[in-house]
């Protein structure tokens, strides 16, 4: 049985070998408030941070423009990162969608029909490759800085509303959505939607390659950062047969204001497909 947007439980090879050297992690900068003027200045300086390749294809279908392109990142080195974007005619907000382990940005469009969700909710949906970063700062990469220092400025330059954003994620991306939301805080994040979030209480229980070591796990554990999430609206879905179900239940107990859907299902794309629309409809009401 395959998991949603990731490669299941197969062992991951270390990401360090495939990533070129990068600057000192800038994750602490995530907590700083970035107003629109700051974001525009950052977008103007993208020449030093990343090269944007013009989208290889775009189209307007049923009131939603879908675009894709490439981002060369200094924080997530190696091959260029693919990005996808679905923008309805009158977008009311922007949501970053973080994919699962072994997947890519295209998952939200090929498997979960992001253009349809954008049309139904009025939310612009942006996704970018995060590789095997597990969406937190690592010894050899810093995907959160890629999101805030490179991807968001690029979206700002395209006229999208980036002052406050929503976050959604599946499996590894669910972990990442919670992590990034906690770093940015309620002033920058209007809500989070997760499906089958990859939540474990101990380092020994995590997938191989998810964290550099136990110290990395403890430093970035969502359970050690609950206070940062208490003021951010949260919607969580997880199947009762999912291996991450116990972790999702425990986090929900720590965040009593979270909306939860714990029902029959496993760690599958079918489960995510059945629940993402409801979660995004809820997220649209938080803007």
Secondary structure, DSSP 4 states (H G I P E B T S, - for coil): ---TTB-TTPPPPPSGGGS---PSP-GGGGGS---HHHHHHHHHTHHHH--EEEEEEEEEETTEEEEEEEE--SSS-SSPEEEEEEEETT--EEEEEE--TB--TTHHHHTS-HHHHHHHH-EEEEEE--TTSTTSB-SS-BHHHHIIIIIHHHHHHTT---SSEEEEEETHHHHHHHHHHHHH-TTTEEEEEEES----SSGGGSPTTSSSSHHHHHHH-GGG-HHHHTTS-EEEEEETTSTTHHHHHHHHHH-TTSEEEEES--SSHHHHHHHHHHHHHHHHTT-
